[in-house]
Amino acid sequence: MNTCINDGRSELPIGVFDSGLGGLTVVREMRRRLPAEKIVYLGDSARVPYGTRSAATVERYSWNCTELLLEKGLKMLVVACNTASAVALPYLRDRIDIPVLGVITAGAREALSQPGVGRVGVIGTAGTVGSGAYPAEIGAIDPGVVVFQNPAPLLVPLAEEGWTDGEVPLLCAKKYLAPLVAEEIDVLLLGCTHYPLLIDPLGRALHDLGSNASVVDSATAMTADVVRALDEHALSRDAQQPGGLTCYVTDLPSSFQEMAGRFLGEPVGDVEQVDIS
């Protein structure tokens, strides 16, 4: 059960986890909107991507991440991984007594806020697409909107490795988007927090394929959900006090600092490697 009474928890950090570095796009927006909040981020970079794993494995990995973050003392948990949000959110909410937020609802609501939307295209990992979470959430909000999906698994390693422009990501984008463009979508929903780093080739691919669809990612909407939840549970930190960011990863590739800086939009600072297996 998710019941939360502020018994001094407002000074505690918000925990955020993702299967890799993609969740830092959510953290980036959170830091812009909520500069007073302390944030603890965990990227499970040793086991990325989650999108090719079974539901049971995603639940186990998500719980591993949650346990480590809970050790730091949290007032809220943000599941920045679309696959984990689609598969493991109820599992996590049943086991901890702080607010647990996921990106699926946020992304669906943001897509439906676009003017004249009637046909939504979703790209994501195989796990996210296979879960049917986005069509279910969009249908619950507006049953009249038609949703088309296509998995785009290669975009995650491209983003992780920094291959965010040039012919390779453009060719991948065109391959993944062509079936959605054929359905005459009005909105393209990026169902993975890694994908904003590929916004240029994705936008160019839409243009080259003859589509005028708008592109939506869930980072901004996710942050709006965090703001609402902080207010609802009276957990906001004093805006006069500076916040901060602490980062943990389960593996440190040689180019981690450069990659993390691209996702976060600023130098990431010191990062601690942890073992949660």
C-alpha positions as CSV (number, residue, x, y, z in Angstrom):
1,M,0.0,0.0,0.0
2,N,1.3,3.5,-0.8
3,T,0.4,5.6,2.1
4,C,2.8,8.3,3.1
5,I,2.6,10.8,6.0
6,N,5.4,13.4,6.1
7,D,7.1,12.6,9.4
8,G,10.3,14.5,8.6
9,R,10.8,12.7,5.3
10,S,10.8,15.9,3.2
11,E,14.6,16.2,3.7
12,L,15.2,12.7,2.3
13,P,16.2,12.3,-1.4
14,I,14.1,11.1,-4.3
15,G,15.4,7.8,-5.7
16,V,15.5,7.3,-9.4
17,F,16.6,4.1,-11.2
18,D,16.9,2.9,-14.8
19,S,18.5,0.0,-16.6
20,G,21.3,2.2,-17.7
21,L,21.9,5.9,-18.3
22,G,18.6,6.8,-20.0
23,G,17.0,7.8,-16.8
24,L,19.4,10.7,-16.5
25,T,17.1,12.5,-19.1
26,V,14.4,12.4,-16.4
27,V,16.9,13.5,-13.7
28,R,17.9,16.4,-16.0
29,E,14.3,17.7,-16.1
30,M,13.8,17.0,-12.4
31,R,16.9,19.1,-11.5
32,R,15.6,21.9,-13.7
33,R,12.1,22.0,-12.2
34,L,13.1,20.9,-8.6
35,P,16.5,22.5,-7.8
36,A,16.0,22.1,-4.1
37,E,15.5,18.4,-4.2
38,K,18.2,15.8,-3.4
39,I,18.3,13.0,-6.0
40,V,19.9,9.6,-5.8
41,Y,20.3,7.9,-9.2
42,L,21.1,4.3,-9.9
43,G,21.9,3.1,-13.4
44,D,22.0,-0.7,-13.7
45,S,24.5,-0.5,-16.5
46,A,25.9,-4.0,-16.0
47,R,22.5,-5.5,-17.0
48,V,21.2,-3.1,-19.6
49,P,18.9,-3.5,-21.5
50,Y,15.9,-4.7,-19.5
51,G,13.7,-4.8,-22.6
52,T,14.9,-8.2,-23.7
53,R,14.4,-9.9,-20.3
54,S,11.5,-11.9,-19.0
55,A,8.9,-10.2,-16.7
56,A,10.2,-12.2,-13.7
57,T,13.8,-11.1,-14.4
58,V,12.7,-7.4,-14.8
59,E,10.9,-7.6,-11.4
60,R,13.9,-9.1,-9.8
61,Y,16.3,-6.5,-11.3
62,S,13.9,-3.7,-10.3
63,W,13.7,-5.0,-6.7
64,N,17.6,-5.2,-6.6
65,C,17.7,-1.5,-7.6
66,T,15.0,-0.5,-5.2
67,E,16.6,-2.2,-2.3
68,L,19.9,-0.4,-2.8
69,L,18.2,3.0,-3.1
70,L,16.1,2.3,0.0
71,E,19.3,1.9,1.9
72,K,20.1,5.5,1.2
73,G,16.8,6.6,2.8
74,L,14.1,7.8,0.3
75,K,10.9,9.8,0.4
76,M,9.9,8.8,-3.2
77,L,10.9,6.3,-5.9
78,V,10.9,7.2,-9.6
79,V,11.1,4.2,-12.0
80,A,12.6,5.9,-15.0
81,C,12.9,2.7,-17.0
82,N,9.9,2.2,-19.3
83,T,10.3,-1.6,-19.2
84,A,10.4,-1.7,-15.4
85,S,7.5,0.7,-15.2
86,A,5.4,-1.5,-17.6
87,V,6.3,-4.8,-15.8
88,A,7.4,-4.2,-12.2
89,L,5.5,-1.1,-10.9
90,P,2.7,-3.1,-9.0
91,Y,5.3,-5.4,-7.7
92,L,7.3,-2.5,-6.2
93,R,4.3,-0.7,-4.9
94,D,3.1,-3.7,-3.0
95,R,6.5,-3.9,-1.1
96,I,7.4,-0.4,-0.1
97,D,5.5,2.4,1.7
98,I,6.7,5.4,-0.1
99,P,5.2,6.9,-3.4
100,V,6.4,4.9,-6.5
101,L,6.0,6.7,-9.8
102,G,6.5,5.3,-13.3
103,V,7.0,6.8,-16.8
104,I,4.2,5.0,-18.6
105,T,1.3,7.1,-17.2
106,A,3.3,10.3,-17.6
107,G,4.2,9.6,-21.2
108,A,0.6,8.6,-22.2
109,R,-0.8,11.7,-20.7
110,E,1.7,13.9,-22.5
111,A,1.0,12.2,-25.8
112,L,-2.7,12.8,-25.4
113,S,-2.2,16.5,-24.6
114,Q,-1.0,17.1,-28.2
115,P,-3.5,19.0,-30.3
116,G,-5.6,16.9,-32.7
117,V,-4.2,13.6,-31.6
118,G,-6.1,10.5,-32.8
119,R,-3.4,8.1,-33.8
120,V,-0.3,7.6,-31.6
121,G,2.8,5.7,-32.5
122,V,5.0,4.2,-29.8
123,I,8.5,2.9,-30.0
124,G,10.2,1.2,-27.1
125,T,12.1,-1.9,-26.1
126,A,10.7,-5.3,-26.9
127,G,9.7,-5.6,-23.2
128,T,7.8,-2.3,-23.1
129,V,6.0,-2.9,-26.4
130,G,5.2,-6.5,-25.5
131,S,3.7,-5.5,-22.2
132,G,1.0,-3.5,-23.9
133,A,1.3,-0.9,-21.2
134,Y,1.1,2.2,-23.4
135,P,-2.0,1.1,-25.4
136,A,-3.7,0.1,-22.1
137,E,-2.8,3.4,-20.4
138,I,-3.8,5.6,-23.4
139,G,-7.0,3.6,-23.9
140,A,-7.9,4.1,-20.2
141,I,-7.5,7.9,-20.6
142,D,-9.1,8.2,-24.1
143,P,-10.6,5.1,-25.7
144,G,-11.0,6.9,-29.0
145,V,-7.3,7.2,-29.7
146,V,-5.7,4.4,-31.8
147,V,-2.2,3.2,-30.7
148,F,0.4,1.6,-33.0
149,Q,3.6,0.2,-31.6
150,N,7.0,-1.0,-32.9
151,P,9.9,-2.2,-30.9
152,A,13.2,-0.3,-31.5
153,P,15.8,-2.3,-29.5
154,L,18.9,-1.1,-31.3
155,L,18.3,2.5,-30.2
156,V,19.3,1.8,-26.6
157,P,22.9,0.7,-27.3
158,L,23.2,3.4,-29.9
159,A,22.4,6.0,-27.2
160,E,24.6,4.3,-24.7
161,E,27.6,4.3,-27.0
162,G,27.0,7.9,-28.2
163,W,26.0,7.0,-31.7
164,T,23.4,9.7,-31.8
165,D,23.9,11.2,-35.2
166,G,25.0,10.1,-38.7
167,E,23.8,7.5,-41.1
168,V,23.7,4.5,-38.7
169,P,21.1,6.0,-36.2
170,L,19.2,7.5,-39.1
171,L,18.9,4.2,-40.9
172,C,17.7,2.5,-37.7
173,A,15.2,5.2,-37.1
174,K,13.7,4.9,-40.5
175,K,13.4,1.2,-40.2
176,Y,11.6,1.4,-36.9
177,L,9.4,4.4,-37.8
178,A,8.3,3.4,-41.3
179,P,5.5,1.0,-40.1
180,L,4.2,3.7,-37.8
181,V,4.3,6.4,-40.5
182,A,2.4,4.1,-42.7
183,E,-0.4,4.2,-40.1
184,E,-0.5,8.0,-40.4
185,I,0.3,8.7,-36.8
186,D,-0.2,12.2,-35.3
187,V,2.2,11.7,-32.4
188,L,5.3,9.7,-31.9
189,L,5.8,8.7,-28.3
190,L,9.3,7.8,-27.3
191,G,8.7,4.9,-24.9
192,C,12.3,4.7,-23.6
193,T,14.3,7.3,-21.7
194,H,17.3,6.6,-23.8
195,Y,15.6,7.8,-27.0
196,P,15.6,11.6,-26.4
197,L,19.3,11.5,-27.2
198,L,18.3,10.4,-30.6
199,I,15.7,13.1,-31.2
200,D,17.5,14.5,-34.2
201,P,17.7,11.3,-36.3
202,L,14.2,10.4,-35.2
203,G,12.9,13.8,-36.3
204,R,14.8,13.6,-39.5
205,A,13.5,10.1,-40.2
206,L,9.9,11.2,-39.7
207,H,10.5,14.1,-42.1
208,D,12.2,11.9,-44.7
209,L,9.3,9.4,-44.5
210,G,6.8,12.2,-45.1
211,S,5.4,12.5,-41.6
212,N,4.4,15.6,-39.7
213,A,3.9,13.7,-36.4
214,S,5.0,15.6,-33.3
215,V,7.5,13.8,-31.0
216,V,6.9,13.4,-27.3
217,D,9.1,11.9,-24.6
218,S,8.1,11.3,-21.0
219,A,10.9,13.2,-19.1
220,T,8.9,16.4,-18.8
221,A,5.7,14.7,-18.0
222,M,7.4,12.4,-15.4
223,T,8.7,15.5,-13.6
224,A,5.3,17.0,-13.5
225,D,4.1,13.8,-11.8
226,V,6.9,14.1,-9.3
227,V,5.9,17.7,-8.5
228,R,2.3,16.7,-8.0
229,A,3.2,13.8,-5.8
230,L,5.6,15.9,-3.7
231,D,2.7,18.4,-3.1
232,E,0.1,15.7,-2.5
233,H,2.2,14.0,0.2
234,A,3.7,17.3,1.6
235,L,7.2,16.1,0.8
236,S,8.7,19.1,-1.0
237,R,12.0,20.3,0.4
238,D,12.5,24.0,1.3
239,A,13.1,25.8,-2.0
240,Q,15.7,28.0,-0.3
241,Q,18.0,25.1,0.2
242,P,20.2,23.7,-2.5
243,G,19.6,20.1,-3.6
244,G,22.1,17.7,-5.1
245,L,22.7,14.6,-7.2
246,T,24.4,11.3,-6.2
247,C,25.0,8.7,-8.9
248,Y,25.6,5.0,-8.6
249,V,26.1,2.5,-11.4
250,T,26.5,-1.3,-11.5
251,D,29.3,-1.1,-14.2
252,L,31.7,1.7,-15.2
253,P,32.4,1.7,-18.9
254,S,35.5,3.6,-19.9
255,S,33.5,6.4,-21.5
256,F,30.9,6.6,-18.7
257,Q,31.6,10.2,-17.6
258,E,31.2,11.4,-21.2
259,M,28.0,9.4,-21.8
260,A,26.5,10.4,-18.5
261,G,27.2,14.1,-19.2
262,R,25.3,13.8,-22.5
263,F,22.3,12.3,-20.8
264,L,22.3,14.7,-17.9
265,G,23.3,17.9,-19.8
266,E,26.0,18.8,-17.3
267,P,29.1,17.2,-15.8
268,V,27.9,14.2,-13.7
269,G,30.6,14.5,-11.0
270,D,31.8,11.5,-8.9
271,V,30.1,8.2,-9.5
272,E,30.3,5.1,-7.3
273,Q,30.2,1.6,-8.7
274,V,28.0,-0.8,-6.7
275,D,27.2,-4.5,-6.9
276,I,23.5,-5.4,-6.6
277,S,23.4,-8.8,-8.2
